[in-house]
Amino acid sequence: MTSQRPDRLQINPVIEALCELRFDSEESSSLPELVVSRLADAPGWSSGQMTRLPLAEFPPQIREQDPNLRDQPTLEVRLPGSPEFAVKIGPRVVSYHCLGNYPGWNALRPGISGMIEQLFKSVKSARVRRVGLRYINLLSFEHGVESVADLDCDVMVGGSALTHALNLNYQKHGETFSSMVRIATPEFVQTAVNRSYSALIDIDVFNRDHVSFSSPANILDYVEQGHNFEKDRFFELMPDSVVAKMNEKV
């Protein structure tokens, strides 16, 4: 595990970063399409490129009854003038995405803040029950990772380390956060990204069940803390040599 925590990596492995809010409201059950419409009509979102997602073809009653579908989005909005940013909306979920080249936390944070504010303006009865922050990374030789053996993670079977085909999922918990971390080699990954890579690291950070949220400011503060928790999970997998490689000027 590296002792370094750089604020910005010169060669950044992030291919997608997102913040997701799952919520309940009076309208989510009775008028689900109204929730989606109100959020899609938000200033800055309403003029974006809208795409109905496949789940929108399912009847609302089916989505509501299935726990695997209830918190999924039905609409994607690519933001005008910023096609690398998108919002996904459903009757019980809204998420803000950065796709492609990651511009850094300071560029992502204002969009997350705006999403939080917009949820409470558009759905006044909203009660947020889950706040999630997720980073998906693809690492390759340009990051100093030629195989999972270059990560600070040893998986042993019968006394031998697994260094090639690997698909590992594990959880780590903090006082108010939980994280689900996935490390996988290309054999186990389906992605539309057209680039070669050695390992995927997918980190999902979210609140523990006892955590509650009282206001937009409270949620944004929690997201800030979650970002630090996510960085800890990422950098504890990185030896100093890999961090040094990612910090080389290009």
N, C-alpha and C positions, 0 to 999 in steps of 0.2 A: 504494500500500500504506500502510495506516494505521500510525502508531507506537503507537497505543493497544492495550492488551491488558486490557480490563476483565474482572474475575472473573465478573461477572454482568451480563447485558444486561436492561434493563427491558422491552423489547419483544423477546422471544426468538423466533427463527424456527424452532427445532428442532421437528420433528413426530415424530421417532423417534430414539432413541439406543440402541445395543446393544453388548454385548461378547460375542464368540463365541470358544469354545475348540474346536479340532478336535484329535482325539486318536486314537491307536491303542491297542488292548488285546487281550489274548488272547481275551476274550469277544466283542469286536466282530465277529469273523469267525465264530466257532463258535456263539455264543448271543446274537445281536444283540438279541432282545426282552428278554433278561435284563438287559442294560445299561440299556435304556429303563425297565424296571420298577424297577430299583434306584434310578435317579435320580428317577423320578416319586414314589417312596415316601419321599423325603427330608423331614425335619421342615420344616414351613412351606410345602412344596410339595404334599404328599399330600392336603391338604384343599382345594386350589384347584379351579377349574373346568377340567376336562380335555377337550380336543378332539383327536380323531385327525385329522391332516393328510392331505391327498389322497395324499401319497407312501406312507402306511402301507398303501395298497391294493396296492402293488407287492410281489411276492414278495421276501423278503430276498435271495435269490440274485441276482435281477436288479439290485437296488439295489447290492449289493456289487461286481458286475462292471462297472457303469457309473460312470466317474469323475465324471460330472455329477450323479449321484444319491447317491454313497457318503457324502458329507459333509452331506446334507440332513436336517432334522429330520422326525420322524414324529408328534410329539405336542406340543401347546401346553398350557401350564398358566397360567391367569390366577390370580394370587396372591390368597388370601383377604384381604378388607379393603382391598386395593390393586389395583383392576381396571386401573389404568394401568400396572402392572408385570406382566410375563409371562416365563415360561421356556419355551424350545423345546428339545426333546430328541430326539436320534437315537442310533443305535448308535455313531457316531463324532463326535458334535457335541453341545454344549450351549451355549445362549446366553441372556443376560439382557437384557430389553427394557424400555425406558420408552416408552410410547405416549401421544401427546397432549401435554398441557402439560408441558414439561420443567422439573423442579424444581431443577435445578442439579447439579453434579458431587458435592457433598457428600452429596446425597440418593441419588444413583445408586451411589456407590462401595461402600456397605455391602452392597448386593445383589450386586454383582460379586464382592466378597470372599467372600461366603457361597457363591456358585456355585462359585468355585475350590476352596474347602475341601470342598464337597460332592462334587465330582467325584472327588477323591482318597480320600474316605471310602467312596464307593459303588463305585468302580471302581479297586481297589487297584493293578492292573497298568497303569493309564492312563499313556500317554506323550504329552504335549501337543506337537504339531508346528506348530500355527498359533494365534497369538493375534491377534484382530482387534478393532478398535474402530471403530464406524461411526456417523456422524451424518448425518441427512437433514434438510435445511433448506428451507423455502419462504419466499421473500422477496417482498414486495409494496410498494405505495406507503407503507404504514404503517412500513416499515423504511427508507424512503428509496430504494427500488428500483422504478422504474416500467418499466424494461427492462434487458436485460443491458448496455446502454451505461452504466448507472450503476455497474457493477462495475469493479474495477481489472483488466480483462482485455480485450485488444483482439485480435480475430480479423479479419485482413485477407484479402480475396480480390480480386485485380485492382486493388489500391490503395484499395479501399473496405471500410469496417468492416461486419461483420455485426452488426446491432443488434436484429434481431427474431427470426425463427425460427432456433434454434441448438441443436445437440446436440454438445457437446464433451467428450471424455474424454482425460485425460492423467495421467501418472505423475510423481511426484517421489520421490527417494530420500534417506535419511539413512544414517548409518553402520550402524544396526541396524534401521531402519524403512523400509518402502516405503509409498506412498500412491497410491490410485487416486481421482482427483477427476473428478466429472461435473458439468457445468453444462448445464442444459437449460431451454428454454422450454416452456410447457404443451403445445404441439403434439406434443412427443416424450415426454410423461410420462403414465403410467397410475397414478393414485392414488385411493384411496377417500376422501381428505380432501375435504370439501365446503367449499372456500374459494377465493377468487380469489387468484392470485399471478402474479408476473412471471417468476420464475426459481427453479429448483430447484438446490440445491448439495448433492451427495451425496459425502461424504468417507469413504473406507474406509482405515484405517491398519492395517498388519499387519507382522509380523516378516519380516526377510529370511531367506533359506534357511540362512545360516550360524549363526543364533541358535538356541540350545538352552535348555531350561528344566529346572531341577533341583528345584524345590520350589514349593509354593503361594505362599510369600512372594516368591520370585523372580518368579513370574508377575504378582503384584499390583503389584510395583515396576515391572515392565515396562509394565503397563497405565497406571500413573500417568505414566510417561514418554511413552507413546503418546498420552495425552490432551493433553499439551503440544504434541506434534508435530501432532496434529489441529488444535488451536487456531491454530497457526502457518499451516497450510494455509488455514484459514477466513479469518483476519484479513488475510492477504496479498492477498486478493481484495477487501477492503473499503477504499474511500477514507475519509478522516476524516469526511466529511459523512454517510456512511451509518452509521458507528459512533456519531456524535453523535445521529443520529435514533433509533437503537435504544436509546440511553441516556436518552432523554427520559422523565421520570416520567409515568406514566399515572394 
